[in-house]
Amino acid sequence: MLFTSPLFLFGFLPTVLIIYYLSPSKIRNILLIIFSLFFYAWGEGIYVLVLLIMILVNYFFGLKIGHSRHRQIFTTIAVIFNLFYIFYFKYLIFTLHIFHIKNNLNILMPLGVSFVTFHLISYILDIYKKEIKAEKNFFNFALYILMFPHLIAGPIVRYKDISVQIKNRVFSTKLFAEGVRCFISGLAKKVLIANVLALVADQIFNLFPQQLSTPLVWIALLSYSFQIFFDFSGYSDMAIGLAKMFGFTFKENFNFPYVANSIQDFWRRWHISLSSWFRDYLYIPLGGNRRGLFLTLVNIAIVFTLTGFWHGADWHFLFWGFYFAFFLILERLFLSNLLKKIWFGFGHLYALTVVFFGWLFFRIDSLNYAFYLLKVMFGHNSNQSVIYQPQYFVTKEYLFILIIAIFFSIPLYQKIYQKIIQKIPFFEIIFFTTIFIFSLMRLATDTYNPFIYFRF
């Protein structure tokens, strides 16, 4: 069930909110668990039982790690168990293919498998590091994993950040209103911007190679680069907004990544919960930057190659991760100091160029074809028989949405909102009501509603 589906917007969400706030506070956690299970089972059916088993097993391990003398053994077993869960559903077939092992397996990957696994591992490791205490109340722990706002596509929430809120939260009209505004903002990002750009990107990338011209590939890549940002940041905003409606506060997951002045800066701003997860649970335990330059570079390569692999079991995701590791290593060696000495605008241009070209390897599932498209972008398109001209895709609506996308990708919008719109309640109500109505109109008239991160 997508947050942008009419069923969710006009059926599931209003029903849950009404029942939730009409019920006594002491049973609200149980209600959220029940509704979250229904939310997950709606799309996954029997896999909800697998999810419950994962929760039960990790609850048991959490208690053992918190009270046993054999903490390290139980922690190791728990982490291996969770890694096996994600390996079986996400990487087993890919691994068998690497070793040329024939199989007839037909494994459907459950929704949110990567996010669920990372939530569970962070919980286990935080208990081991004594940063949190094992949760004794099974329902509190189950709610942490099952809470439907972050269940399918994140953001990755640490238990230590919401444990107090799970046990005791107070209704606040201010927080609820913030949640509504945040949810509407995310909905507009997804529906009014990402979906429009997605249609153009997909139409061009789905053409035959002979039909592609240099301008078309540039248009497709530009469209996809803004699509993926507004698609995922929009969904994150909706998740954060929904959490606030129920009294929870999640940390922000994006911070204007396209204004970054280096690749290191980009990853501080993009999918912050994932970047910080890999930093805290992999990069730092590997030694971080404390064991000399060479091992630091090795750690960077390991972390970002695995970051790419986390996104999917395919060579192009591995390459995408290593691609960013390459530039991060260059920045660590000399490029970062060089960027500080030259015109600041060059750093932004460099970061955007690297990131946008990186999205090509993320989007195209064949490395050979991705490199072919790179050549087309720079004028090499042999056997060309182009029948589509750029103006076929670059309509007035597309140009308008692209300009809007660029505007909302920079902090200027935030400053205007804080200094003008937010200070005049009437303007704020009109603004959010308008974009909500336009979002609903788009959903009602357009069935094209993809979500890139839905099965990560």
Secondary structure, DSSP 8 states (H G I E B T S, - for coil): --TTSHHIIIIIHHHHHHHHHHS-GGGHHHHHHHHHHHHHHHHHTTHHHHHHHHHHHHHHHHHHHHH-TTHHHHHHHHHHHHHHHHIIIIIHHHHHHHTT----------TTHHHHHHHHHHHHHHHHTTSS-----HHHHHHHHH-HHHHTT-----HHHHHHHHH-----HHHHHHHHHHHHHHHHIIIIIIHHHHHHHHHHHTS-GGG--HHHHHHHHHHHHHHHHHHHHHHHHHHHHHHHHTT-------S-GGG-SSHHHHHHHSSHHHHHHHIIIIITTTTTTSS-HHHHHHHHHHHHHHHHHHH-SSHHHHHHHHHHHHHHHHIIIIIHHHHHHS-HHHHHHHHHHHHHHHHHHHH-S-HHHHHHHHHHHTT--TT------HHHH--HHHHHHHHHHHHHTSTHHHHHIIIIITTSHHHHHHHHHHHHHHHHHHHHH------TTTT-
